[in-house]
Amino acid sequence: MGRSLKKGIYVHPKLLKKIKKVKPGEPIKTWSRDSTIIPEMIGHVFLVHNGKNFIEVKVREEMVGHRLGEFAPTTKFIKHGGKMQRELEKKEKEQKAQ
């Protein structure tokens, strides 16, 4: 657990102000990846910064209790393999085409 229960959840105060001003559906730009998703955020669209660009996160009911940063990955996965992997993928494409 990242934060003790007696301290409570953390939501950036500026983010709370933005949530109250904006209508659900309008994007809210934020750099606060460590803010916890609360029930008031349901239905809102957040543009969460991942270090390079902003990733759109639509908050649903299942996300309550998680952090905004969990839904905006900071690293991009580049597939494993090399020459052998390309040959296998080429064979799979050929089989699907037939």
C-alpha positions in Angstrom: 0.0 0.0 0.0 1.5 3.3 -1.1 -0.3 5.6 1.4 -1.5 4.9 5.0 -5.3 4.9 5.6 -5.1 7.5 8.3 -3.6 10.0 5.8 -6.4 9.3 3.3 -6.3 9.5 -0.5 -4.3 12.1 -2.4 -5.8 14.2 -5.2 -4.0 17.4 -6.3 -5.9 20.4 -5.2 -5.6 22.2 -8.6 -7.1 19.1 -10.2 -10.1 19.1 -7.9 -10.8 22.7 -8.9 -10.6 21.8 -12.6 -13.0 18.9 -12.1 -15.6 21.2 -10.5 -15.4 23.8 -13.3 -15.4 21.4 -16.3 -18.4 19.5 -17.6 -18.1 15.7 -18.0 -16.7 14.8 -21.4 -14.5 17.9 -21.8 -10.8 16.9 -21.5 -8.8 18.0 -18.4 -5.0 18.3 -19.0 -3.0 17.2 -16.0 0.6 16.3 -15.1 -0.6 14.9 -11.7 -0.1 11.2 -12.3 0.0 10.4 -8.6 -3.6 11.7 -8.0 -6.0 9.0 -6.9 -9.2 8.5 -8.9 -12.3 9.5 -6.9 -16.0 9.0 -7.6 -16.3 12.7 -8.6 -14.0 11.9 -11.6 -16.3 9.3 -13.2 -17.3 10.3 -16.7 -14.5 12.9 -17.1 -11.8 12.7 -19.7 -8.2 13.4 -18.6 -5.2 14.0 -20.7 -2.4 12.5 -18.5 1.2 13.4 -19.3 3.5 10.5 -19.7 6.7 12.4 -20.0 6.5 13.0 -23.7 2.9 13.6 -24.7 -0.6 13.4 -23.3 -2.6 10.2 -23.2 -6.4 10.3 -23.1 -7.9 8.5 -20.1 -11.7 8.2 -19.8 -12.5 7.5 -16.2 -15.0 4.6 -15.5 -16.4 3.3 -12.3 -13.9 0.3 -12.2 -11.0 2.8 -12.0 -11.9 4.4 -8.6 -9.1 3.9 -6.1 -6.4 3.6 -8.8 -3.9 6.4 -9.8 -4.2 8.4 -13.0 -0.6 7.4 -13.9 -1.5 3.7 -14.1 -3.5 4.3 -17.3 -0.8 6.3 -19.1 2.3 4.1 -19.6 5.6 5.9 -19.7 7.4 3.3 -21.7 6.7 2.0 -25.2 7.0 -1.7 -25.8 9.0 -2.7 -28.8 8.5 -6.3 -29.7 11.1 -8.9 -29.0 13.0 -10.9 -31.5 14.9 -10.1 -34.6 15.4 -12.0 -37.9 13.8 -15.2 -36.6 10.7 -13.3 -35.3 10.3 -11.6 -38.7 10.4 -14.9 -40.5 7.8 -16.4 -38.3 5.5 -13.4 -38.7 6.0 -13.5 -42.5 4.9 -17.2 -42.5 1.9 -16.4 -40.4 0.8 -13.7 -42.8 1.2 -16.1 -45.8 -0.9 -18.7 -44.1 -3.7 -16.2 -43.3 -3.6 -14.9 -46.9 -4.3 -18.4 -48.2 
